[in-house]
Amino acid sequence: IAWAIISLTTNVTLILIAMTVAGIGIGGQNVSLIYISEISHDSIRGGMTACSASGFFLGLLISYVLGGYLTYYQVVYAHLTLSVAGMLLLMFLKESPVHLLRIGKEEEAAKSIAFYNQVDVHSKEVEVEIRKIKLQLDPRLEKILAEQQDPEVTSGLLNEKLGNDLEINKESPWKIL
């Protein structure tokens, strides 16, 4: 929205309003980091969120460098084009499985996990991931953590909830990529 306003006007007030809208929109990056952490496989989660945050600042750097070589309107149209392309690509993403389980849509959460892990919806990996997310969303977990119990007791409670059949096949991050 901000780049569209900037591309259509030379009015300083409207440009300042557009920059305010852009600043508010930058807060969406925090949401994207949470989304990435929710859909990423455990073994690459940290790298994915770090790359996303680093990519934001790399984009700023490239924008500043290109600003020295391109005209004002070329920079504006480049940003507008990238913004529209990004918005269009967002249509292909599925909801976060954590969000879907939080609102009670377990079947859709399984489809989302299968989509992002590129496995069958009825696979063991999807079942394991659903159980892990349910455990994380379980309010009893907060109680366990708040009571400051002995680490061995807490570990036993958590393992008991997960069950012995939830062994996850550890894959290397390179194989997943």
MDTraj code that builds the backbone (N, CA, C; nanometers):
import mdtraj as md
import numpy as np

residues = "ILE ALA TRP ALA ILE ILE SER LEU THR THR ASN VAL THR LEU ILE LEU ILE ALA MET THR VAL ALA GLY ILE GLY ILE GLY GLY GLN ASN VAL SER LEU ILE TYR ILE SER GLU ILE SER HIS ASP SER ILE ARG GLY GLY MET THR ALA CYS SER ALA SER GLY PHE PHE LEU GLY LEU LEU ILE SER TYR VAL LEU GLY GLY TYR LEU THR TYR TYR GLN VAL VAL TYR ALA HIS LEU THR LEU SER VAL ALA GLY MET LEU LEU LEU MET PHE LEU LYS GLU SER PRO VAL HIS LEU LEU ARG ILE GLY LYS GLU GLU GLU ALA ALA LYS SER ILE ALA PHE TYR ASN GLN VAL ASP VAL HIS SER LYS GLU VAL GLU VAL GLU ILE ARG LYS ILE LYS LEU GLN LEU ASP PRO ARG LEU GLU LYS ILE LEU ALA GLU GLN GLN ASP PRO GLU VAL THR SER GLY LEU LEU ASN GLU LYS LEU GLY ASN ASP LEU GLU ILE ASN LYS GLU SER PRO TRP LYS ILE LEU".split()
xyz = np.array([
    [0.0840, -0.1188, 0.0000],
    [0.0000, 0.0000, 0.0000],
    [0.0882, 0.1246, 0.0000],
    [0.1915, 0.1214, 0.0849],
    [0.2777, 0.2386, 0.0982],
    [0.3469, 0.2715, -0.0335],
    [0.4019, 0.1691, -0.1006],
    [0.4728, 0.1964, -0.2259],
    [0.3766, 0.2396, -0.3353],
    [0.2535, 0.1930, -0.3321],
    [0.1539, 0.2379, -0.4295],
    [0.1232, 0.3855, -0.4091],
    [0.1084, 0.4275, -0.2839],
    [0.0829, 0.5694, -0.2544],
    [0.2009, 0.6541, -0.2989],
    [0.3215, 0.6092, -0.2665],
    [0.4413, 0.6859, -0.3023],
    [0.4553, 0.6969, -0.4537],
    [0.4207, 0.5904, -0.5260],
    [0.4350, 0.5941, -0.6717],
    [0.3331, 0.6858, -0.7378],
    [0.2236, 0.7165, -0.6686],
    [0.1170, 0.7966, -0.7285],
    [0.1194, 0.9438, -0.6903],
    [0.2054, 0.9836, -0.5973],
    [0.1992, 1.1213, -0.5494],
    [0.3374, 1.1809, -0.5281],
    [0.3403, 1.3138, -0.5267],
    [0.4614, 1.3864, -0.4863],
    [0.4307, 1.4743, -0.3655],
    [0.3106, 1.4608, -0.3120],
    [0.2689, 1.5368, -0.1953],
    [0.3437, 1.4842, -0.0725],
    [0.4131, 1.5739, -0.0038],
    [0.4958, 1.5351, 0.1102],
    [0.4118, 1.4711, 0.2208],
    [0.2954, 1.5252, 0.2471],
    [0.2096, 1.4710, 0.3527],
    [0.1692, 1.3271, 0.3215],
    [0.1294, 1.3018, 0.1972],
    [0.0911, 1.1657, 0.1596],
    [0.2102, 1.0702, 0.1649],
    [0.3276, 1.1194, 0.1275],
    [0.4475, 1.0349, 0.1345],
    [0.4795, 1.0014, 0.2799],
    [0.4632, 1.0980, 0.3701],
    [0.4861, 1.0710, 0.5124],
    [0.3842, 0.9711, 0.5672],
    [0.2603, 0.9841, 0.5234],
    [0.1575, 0.8877, 0.5635],
    [0.1938, 0.7487, 0.5106],
    [0.2397, 0.7430, 0.3860],
    [0.2793, 0.6147, 0.3271],
    [0.3962, 0.5531, 0.4032],
    [0.4901, 0.6353, 0.4445],
    [0.6043, 0.5834, 0.5204],
    [0.5603, 0.5339, 0.6584],
    [0.4604, 0.5989, 0.7156],
    [0.4050, 0.5519, 0.8433],
    [0.3388, 0.4156, 0.8249],
    [0.2629, 0.4016, 0.7169],
    [0.1999, 0.2730, 0.6855],
    [0.3076, 0.1666, 0.6641],
    [0.4154, 0.2027, 0.5943],
    [0.5255, 0.1078, 0.5716],
    [0.5909, 0.0685, 0.7034],
    [0.6079, 0.1635, 0.7929],
    [0.6669, 0.1337, 0.9232],
    [0.5819, 0.0386, 1.0043],
    [0.4513, 0.0577, 0.9971],
    [0.3603, -0.0346, 1.0657],
    [0.3685, -0.1728, 1.0002],
    [0.3795, -0.1735, 0.8688],
    [0.3903, -0.3001, 0.7957],
    [0.5162, -0.3774, 0.8279],
    [0.6223, -0.3062, 0.8643],
    [0.7476, -0.3737, 0.8988],
    [0.7278, -0.4604, 1.0229],
    [0.6337, -0.4225, 1.1074],
    [0.6024, -0.5061, 1.2229],
    [0.5554, -0.6448, 1.1821],
    [0.5092, -0.6573, 1.0598],
    [0.4686, -0.7876, 1.0079],
    [0.5840, -0.8851, 0.9956],
    [0.7066, -0.8321, 0.9943],
    [0.8214, -0.9220, 0.9876],
    [0.8280, -1.0090, 1.1123],
    [0.7901, -0.9540, 1.2263],
    [0.7888, -1.0337, 1.3491],
    [0.6898, -1.1490, 1.3379],
    [0.5771, -1.1227, 1.2751],
    [0.4781, -1.2281, 1.2543],
    [0.5348, -1.3340, 1.1603],
    [0.6058, -1.2897, 1.0572],
    [0.6617, -1.3865, 0.9625],
    [0.7667, -1.4746, 1.0288],
    [0.8432, -1.4196, 1.1226],
    [0.9424, -1.5010, 1.1932],
    [0.8743, -1.6089, 1.2772],
    [0.7638, -1.5745, 1.3396],
    [0.6889, -1.6734, 1.4177],
    [0.6326, -1.7805, 1.3251],
    [0.5775, -1.7375, 1.2131],
    [0.5223, -1.8321, 1.1156],
    [0.6308, -1.9283, 1.0665],
    [0.7464, -1.8733, 1.0317],
    [0.8569, -1.9569, 0.9838],
    [0.8993, -2.0562, 1.0911],
    [0.9054, -2.0111, 1.2153],
    [0.9454, -2.1029, 1.3227],
    [0.8408, -2.2118, 1.3453],
    [0.7152, -2.1836, 1.3171],
    [0.6095, -2.2830, 1.3364],
    [0.6042, -2.3863, 1.2245],
    [0.6446, -2.3497, 1.1038],
    [0.6350, -2.4442, 0.9925],
    [0.7666, -2.5135, 0.9619],
    [0.8774, -2.4653, 1.0170],
    [1.0085, -2.5227, 0.9864],
    [1.0318, -2.6520, 1.0628],
    [1.1072, -2.7400, 1.0007],
    [1.1484, -2.8638, 1.0668],
    [1.2426, -2.8272, 1.1808],
    [1.2386, -2.9051, 1.2878],
    [1.3177, -2.8753, 1.4073],
    [1.4656, -2.8539, 1.3770],
    [1.5209, -2.9336, 1.2868],
    [1.6646, -2.9288, 1.2625],
    [1.7097, -2.8033, 1.1883],
    [1.6188, -2.7336, 1.1216],
    [1.6585, -2.6134, 1.0475],
    [1.5855, -2.4881, 1.0943],
    [1.5100, -2.4991, 1.2012],
    [1.4279, -2.3874, 1.2485],
    [1.5105, -2.2619, 1.2772],
    [1.6175, -2.2764, 1.3506],
    [1.6999, -2.1610, 1.3855],
    [1.7599, -2.0948, 1.2631],
    [1.8092, -2.1762, 1.1720],
    [1.8678, -2.1219, 1.0497],
    [1.7661, -2.0500, 0.9634],
    [1.6463, -2.1049, 0.9555],
    [1.5421, -2.0420, 0.8736],
    [1.5011, -1.9063, 0.9298],
    [1.4829, -1.8987, 1.0601],
    [1.4434, -1.7703, 1.1184],
    [1.5576, -1.6698, 1.1097],
    [1.6807, -1.7163, 1.1280],
    [1.7955, -1.6259, 1.1173],
    [1.8117, -1.5757, 0.9741],
    [1.7924, -1.6642, 0.8763],
    [1.8033, -1.6228, 0.7361],
    [1.6949, -1.5222, 0.7001],
    [1.5768, -1.5420, 0.7539],
    [1.4682, -1.4487, 0.7257],
    [1.4989, -1.3103, 0.7810],
    [1.5451, -1.3059, 0.9043],
    [1.5788, -1.1770, 0.9654],
    [1.6970, -1.1130, 0.8935],
    [1.7967, -1.1930, 0.8595],
    [1.9134, -1.1401, 0.7885],
    [1.8751, -1.0941, 0.6485],
    [1.7843, -1.1673, 0.5848],
    [1.7388, -1.1296, 0.4513],
    [1.6728, -0.9932, 0.4492],
    [1.6024, -0.9603, 0.5554],
    [1.5395, -0.8283, 0.5657],
    [1.6453, -0.7184, 0.5595],
    [1.7510, -0.7347, 0.6385],
    [1.8551, -0.6322, 0.6420],
    [1.9395, -0.6326, 0.5152],
    [1.9585, -0.7478, 0.4539],
    [2.0282, -0.7535, 0.3259],
    [1.9469, -0.6797, 0.2194],
    [1.8157, -0.6961, 0.2235],
    [1.7288, -0.6237, 0.1311],
    [1.7384, -0.4732, 0.1495],
    [1.7467, -0.4285, 0.2747],
    [1.7657, -0.2853, 0.3000],
    [1.8966, -0.2363, 0.2406],
    [2.0022, -0.3131, 0.2596],
    [2.1328, -0.2752, 0.2068],
    [2.1296, -0.2663, 0.0543],
    [2.0714, -0.3653, -0.0103],
    [2.0604, -0.3639, -0.1565],
    [1.9771, -0.2452, -0.2023],
    [1.8712, -0.2159, -0.1294],
    [1.7866, -0.1014, -0.1630],
    [1.8653, 0.0288, -0.1567],
    [1.9457, 0.0444, -0.0530],
    [2.0267, 0.1659, -0.0401],
    [2.1302, 0.1752, -0.1514],
    [2.1918, 0.0640, -0.1861],
    [2.2926, 0.0645, -0.2929],
    [2.2272, 0.0981, -0.4261],
    [2.1152, 0.0341, -0.4568],
    [2.0464, 0.0627, -0.5828],
    [1.9947, 0.2059, -0.5879],
    [1.9609, 0.2601, -0.4725],
    [1.9144, 0.3987, -0.4670],
    [2.0186, 0.4974, -0.5168],
    [2.1443, 0.4617, -0.5073],
    [2.2511, 0.5480, -0.5572],
    [2.2673, 0.5419, -0.7078],
    [2.2159, 0.4384, -0.7712],
    [2.2345, 0.4191, -0.9149],
    [2.1073, 0.4388, -0.9962],
    [1.9928, 0.4257, -0.9345],
    [1.8656, 0.4369, -1.0052],
    [1.7981, 0.5695, -0.9730],
    [1.7029, 0.6063, -1.0572],
    [1.6265, 0.7274, -1.0292],
    [1.5271, 0.6989, -0.9167],
    [1.4702, 0.8047, -0.8646],
    [1.3729, 0.7934, -0.7559],
    [1.2583, 0.7014, -0.7955],
    [1.1999, 0.7241, -0.9126],
    [1.0843, 0.6453, -0.9539],
    [1.1218, 0.5013, -0.9887],
    [1.2432, 0.4783, -1.0359],
    [1.2858, 0.3403, -1.0606],
    [1.2924, 0.2617, -0.9294],
    [1.3424, 0.3259, -0.8252],
    [1.3488, 0.2612, -0.6937],
    [1.2076, 0.2348, -0.6418],
    [1.1203, 0.3339, -0.6547],
    [0.9821, 0.3189, -0.6075],
    [0.9127, 0.2049, -0.6813],
    [0.9263, 0.1999, -0.8140],
    [0.8604, 0.0949, -0.8910],
    [0.9216, -0.0426, -0.8632],
    [1.0512, -0.0470, -0.8377],
    [1.1146, -0.1751, -0.8014],
    [1.0569, -0.2259, -0.6692],
    [1.0447, -0.1365, -0.5719],
    [0.9876, -0.1769, -0.4431],
    [0.8404, -0.2157, -0.4569],
    [0.7669, -0.1414, -0.5364],
    [0.6256, -0.1730, -0.5582],
    [0.6110, -0.3103, -0.6238],
    [0.6945, -0.3373, -0.7234],
    [0.6896, -0.4669, -0.7922],
    [0.7207, -0.5815, -0.6966],
    [0.8252, -0.5654, -0.6159],
    [0.8612, -0.6701, -0.5203],
    [0.7523, -0.6892, -0.4145],
    [0.6897, -0.5810, -0.3732],
    [0.5821, -0.5908, -0.2735],
    [0.4617, -0.6660, -0.3289],
    [0.4240, -0.6332, -0.4516],
    [0.3100, -0.7019, -0.5141],
    [0.3431, -0.8496, -0.5358],
    [0.4651, -0.8781, -0.5820],
    [0.5057, -1.0178, -0.6026],
    [0.5020, -1.0946, -0.4702],
    [0.5501, -1.0334, -0.3642],
    [0.5471, -1.0983, -0.2329],
    [0.4056, -1.1259, -0.1858],
    [0.3169, -1.0307, -0.2064],
    [0.1771, -1.0498, -0.1664],
    [0.1121, -1.1627, -0.2470],
    [0.1443, -1.1698, -0.3763],
    [0.0882, -1.2768, -0.4587],
    [0.1407, -1.4135, -0.4151],
    [0.2680, -1.4204, -0.3793],
    [0.3258, -1.5477, -0.3354],
    [0.2676, -1.5940, -0.2019],
    [0.2230, -1.5011, -0.1192],
    [0.1628, -1.5379, 0.0093],
    [0.0359, -1.6214, -0.0078],
    [-0.0289, -1.6078, -0.1230],
    [-0.1524, -1.6832, -0.1467],
    [-0.1278, -1.8336, -0.1513],
    [-0.0036, -1.8750, -0.1803],
    [0.0256, -2.0172, -0.1930],
    [0.0624, -2.0828, -0.0602],
    [0.0766, -2.0044, 0.0454],
    [0.1130, -2.0595, 0.1753],
    [-0.0100, -2.1154, 0.2462],
    [0.0142, -2.2159, 0.3277],
    [-0.0930, -2.2731, 0.4095],
    [-0.0836, -2.2143, 0.5497],
    [-0.1923, -2.2255, 0.6226],
    [-0.1948, -2.1782, 0.7614],
    [-0.0936, -2.2554, 0.8444],
    [-0.0492, -2.1943, 0.9509],
    [0.0421, -2.2596, 1.0439],
    [-0.0299, -2.3735, 1.1148],
    [0.0338, -2.4913, 1.1257],
    [-0.0305, -2.6018, 1.1969],
    [-0.0580, -2.5686, 1.3437],
    [0.0272, -2.4886, 1.4037],
    [0.0055, -2.4494, 1.5435],
    [-0.1236, -2.3686, 1.5547],
    [-0.1412, -2.2737, 1.4652],
    [-0.2634, -2.1922, 1.4660],
    [-0.3863, -2.2799, 1.4417],
    [-0.3763, -2.3705, 1.3456],
    [-0.4909, -2.4558, 1.3140],
    [-0.5285, -2.5457, 1.4314],
    [-0.4293, -2.5992, 1.5011],
    [-0.4597, -2.6813, 1.6190],
    [-0.5156, -2.5968, 1.7323],
    [-0.4680, -2.4746, 1.7436],
    [-0.5171, -2.3857, 1.8487],
    [-0.6658, -2.3569, 1.8308],
    [-0.7122, -2.3517, 1.7057],
    [-0.8542, -2.3242, 1.6816],
    [-0.9342, -2.4520, 1.6565],
    [-0.8700, -2.5691, 1.6772],
    [-0.9419, -2.6954, 1.6716],
    [-0.9564, -2.7590, 1.5352],
    [-0.8756, -2.7209, 1.4383],
    [-0.8844, -2.7782, 1.3040],
    [-0.7693, -2.8770, 1.2825],
    [-0.7821, -2.9937, 1.3443],
    [-0.6731, -3.0920, 1.3420],
    [-0.6488, -3.1489, 1.2023],
    [-0.7543, -3.1732, 1.1266],
    [-0.7379, -3.2299, 0.9927],
    [-0.6630, -3.1331, 0.9006],
    [-0.6985, -3.0053, 0.9072],
    [-0.6279, -2.9056, 0.8269],
    [-0.4841, -2.8892, 0.8734],
    [-0.4614, -2.9018, 1.0037],
    [-0.3253, -2.8940, 1.0571],
    [-0.2411, -3.0086, 1.0028],
    [-0.2998, -3.1276, 0.9949],
    [-0.2279, -3.2426, 0.9395],
    [-0.1933, -3.2191, 0.7929],
    [-0.2869, -3.1614, 0.7178],
    [-0.2601, -3.1302, 0.5770],
    [-0.1483, -3.0267, 0.5648],
    [-0.1493, -2.9291, 0.6530],
    [-0.0458, -2.8261, 0.6519],
    [0.0915, -2.8857, 0.6823],
    [0.0975, -2.9708, 0.7835],
    [0.2245, -3.0357, 0.8184],
    [0.2727, -3.1219, 0.7023],
    [0.1818, -3.1965, 0.6415],
    [0.2183, -3.2813, 0.5279],
    [0.2684, -3.1967, 0.4112],
    [0.2061, -3.0832, 0.3874],
    [0.2467, -2.9937, 0.2792],
    [0.3883, -2.9421, 0.3018],
    [0.4161, -2.8940, 0.4224],
    [0.5465, -2.8348, 0.4498],
    [0.6570, -2.9387, 0.4663],
    [0.6223, -3.0600, 0.5080],
    [0.7234, -3.1654, 0.5222],
    [0.7311, -3.2554, 0.3998],
    [0.6437, -3.2328, 0.3032],
    [0.6377, -3.3101, 0.1793],
    [0.6242, -3.4598, 0.2072],
    [0.5274, -3.4920, 0.2919],
    [0.4967, -3.6312, 0.3248],
    [0.3468, -3.6523, 0.3099],
    [0.3052, -3.7777, 0.3201],
    [0.1636, -3.8118, 0.3127],
    [0.0923, -3.7653, 0.4400],
    [-0.0308, -3.7233, 0.4261],
    [-0.1087, -3.6726, 0.5390],
    [-0.1240, -3.7782, 0.6485],
    [-0.1272, -3.9038, 0.6107],
    [-0.1490, -4.0116, 0.7073],
    [-0.0183, -4.0744, 0.7556],
    [0.0941, -4.0095, 0.7304],
    [0.2235, -4.0660, 0.7693],
    [0.2471, -4.0524, 0.9196],
    [0.3394, -4.1315, 0.9684],
    [0.3752, -4.1313, 1.1104],
    [0.4343, -3.9955, 1.1496],
    [0.5100, -3.9352, 1.0587],
    [0.5724, -3.8061, 1.0882],
    [0.4679, -3.6985, 1.1171],
    [0.3586, -3.7004, 1.0441],
    [0.2511, -3.6033, 1.0669],
    [0.1869, -3.6280, 1.2032],
    [0.1635, -3.7546, 1.2369],
    [0.1056, -3.7870, 1.3678],
    [0.1956, -3.7399, 1.4811],
    [0.3253, -3.7635, 1.4654],
    [0.4216, -3.7225, 1.5681],
    [0.4202, -3.5710, 1.5842],
    [0.4208, -3.5006, 1.4730],
    [0.4226, -3.3539, 1.4784],
    [0.2946, -3.2999, 1.5417],
    [0.1807, -3.3595, 1.5092],
    [0.0531, -3.3181, 1.5697],
    [0.0592, -3.3363, 1.7210],
    [0.1106, -3.4498, 1.7647],
    [0.1195, -3.4750, 1.9092],
    [0.2149, -3.3771, 1.9767],
    [0.3268, -3.3479, 1.9114],
    [0.4220, -3.2524, 1.9690],
    [0.3586, -3.1145, 1.9848],
    [0.2863, -3.0717, 1.8834],
    [0.2227, -2.9398, 1.8897],
    [0.1142, -2.9388, 1.9971],
    [0.0363, -3.0463, 2.0047],
    [-0.0670, -3.0544, 2.1087],
    [-0.0048, -3.0475, 2.2473],
    [0.1088, -3.1123, 2.2644],
    [0.1773, -3.1079, 2.3931],
    [0.2223, -2.9656, 2.4243],
    [0.2739, -2.8961, 2.3231],
    [0.3179, -2.7582, 2.3437],
    [0.2011, -2.6667, 2.3783],
    [0.0850, -2.6963, 2.3230],
    [-0.0329, -2.6133, 2.3486],
    [-0.1062, -2.6525, 2.4762],
    [-0.0670, -2.7631, 2.5371],
    [-0.1327, -2.8135, 2.6575],
    [-0.1072, -2.7183, 2.7744],
    [-0.2118, -2.6645, 2.8369],
    [-0.1922, -2.5720, 2.9493],
    [-0.1248, -2.6373, 3.0693],
    [-0.1320, -2.7697, 3.0769],
    [-0.0649, -2.8389, 3.1871],
    [0.0865, -2.8257, 3.1776],
    [0.1383, -2.8054, 3.0576],
    [0.2826, -2.7885, 3.0403],
    [0.3309, -2.6646, 3.1146],
    [0.2548, -2.5565, 3.1053],
    [0.2918, -2.4345, 3.1781],
    [0.2931, -2.4602, 3.3282],
    [0.1980, -2.5395, 3.3749],
    [0.1923, -2.5715, 3.5174],
    [0.3155, -2.6519, 3.5585],
    [0.3523, -2.7481, 3.4762],
    [0.4709, -2.8290, 3.5056],
    [0.5939, -2.7403, 3.5140],
    [0.6067, -2.6490, 3.4192],
    [0.7237, -2.5615, 3.4164],
    [0.7213, -2.4597, 3.5297],
    [0.6029, -2.4156, 3.5687],
    [0.5920, -2.3151, 3.6744],
    [0.6226, -2.3725, 3.8120],
    [0.6018, -2.5016, 3.8303],
    [0.6215, -2.5618, 3.9617],
    [0.7678, -2.5846, 3.9966],
    [0.8574, -2.5665, 3.9014],
    [1.0014, -2.5820, 3.9263],
    [1.0325, -2.7178, 3.9885],
    [0.9790, -2.8220, 3.9303],
    [1.0037, -2.9563, 3.9819],
    [1.1446, -3.0014, 3.9460],
    [1.1811, -3.1136, 4.0042],
    [1.3083, -3.1768, 3.9738],
    [1.3132, -3.2053, 3.8234],
    [1.4247, -3.1746, 3.7553],
    [1.4322, -3.1957, 3.6101],
    [1.4012, -3.3387, 3.5668],
    [1.4393, -3.4372, 3.6474],
    [1.4114, -3.5761, 3.6103],
    [1.2613, -3.6049, 3.6157],
    [1.1928, -3.5488, 3.7146],
    [1.0479, -3.5683, 3.7265],
    [0.9777, -3.5008, 3.6095],
    [1.0180, -3.3774, 3.5797],
    [0.9582, -3.3041, 3.4680],
    [0.9812, -3.3784, 3.3377],
    [1.1031, -3.4262, 3.3168],
    [1.1347, -3.5010, 3.1956],
    [1.0484, -3.6262, 3.1856],
    [1.0300, -3.6945, 3.2981],
    [0.9457, -3.8138, 3.2982],
    [0.8018, -3.7825, 3.2621],
    [0.7494, -3.6726, 3.3149],
    [0.6117, -3.6331, 3.2834],
    [0.5967, -3.6008, 3.1354],
    [0.6930, -3.5287, 3.0817],
    [0.6847, -3.4919, 2.9409],
    [0.6967, -3.6143, 2.8514],
    [0.7888, -3.7045, 2.8840],
    [0.8037, -3.8260, 2.8041],
    [0.6808, -3.9144, 2.8147],
    [0.6188, -3.9167, 2.9313],
    [0.4978, -3.9958, 2.9503],
    [0.3861, -3.9433, 2.8616],
    [0.3754, -3.8118, 2.8499],
    [0.2711, -3.7530, 2.7666],
    [0.2965, -3.7823, 2.6191],
    [0.4244, -3.7781, 2.5784],
    [0.4553, -3.8044, 2.4383],
    [0.4407, -3.9520, 2.4038],
    [0.4740, -4.0366, 2.4962],
    [0.4661, -4.1796, 2.4698],
    [0.5938, -4.2291, 2.4046],
    [0.6128, -4.3596, 2.4104],
    [0.7340, -4.4190, 2.3559],
    [0.7292, -4.4340, 2.2051],
    [0.6107, -4.4296, 2.1446],
    [0.5994, -4.4527, 2.0011],
    [0.6285, -4.3284, 1.9184],
    [0.6752, -4.2222, 1.9808],
    [0.6947, -4.0973, 1.9094],
    [0.8405, -4.0694, 1.8762],
    [0.9183, -4.1713, 1.8561],
    [1.0568, -4.1497, 1.8176],
    [1.0596, -4.0875, 1.6787],
    [1.1295, -3.9777, 1.6668],
    [1.1367, -3.9061, 1.5406],
    [1.2646, -3.9459, 1.4690],
    [1.2508, -3.9737, 1.3418],
    [1.3674, -4.0067, 1.2622],
    [1.4492, -3.8797, 1.2417],
    [1.5694, -3.8756, 1.2976],
    [1.6541, -3.7572, 1.2868],
    [1.7161, -3.7534, 1.1478],
    [1.6839, -3.6498, 1.0735],
    [1.7402, -3.6322, 0.9408],
    [1.8324, -3.5124, 0.9432],
    [1.9289, -3.5151, 0.8553],
    [2.0200, -3.4016, 0.8495],
    [1.9481, -3.2840, 0.7848],
    [1.9869, -3.1619, 0.8211],
    [1.9246, -3.0443, 0.7594],
    [1.9418, -3.0421, 0.6080],
    [2.0512, -3.0976, 0.5585],
    [2.0761, -3.0963, 0.4138],
    [1.9778, -3.1859, 0.3404],
    [1.9414, -3.2979, 0.4013],
    [1.8467, -3.3879, 0.3374],
    [1.7091, -3.3229, 0.3284],
    [1.6720, -3.2485, 0.4319],
    [1.5423, -3.1814, 0.4326],
    [1.5379, -3.0730, 0.3261],
    [1.6472, -2.9979, 0.3131],
    [1.6518, -2.8925, 0.2119],
    [1.6526, -2.9528, 0.0743],
])
top = md.Topology()
chain = top.add_chain()
for i, resn in enumerate(residues, 1):
    res = top.add_residue(resn, chain, resSeq=i)
    for name in ("N", "CA", "C"):
        top.add_atom(name, md.element.get_by_symbol(name[0]), res)
traj = md.Trajectory(xyz[None], top)
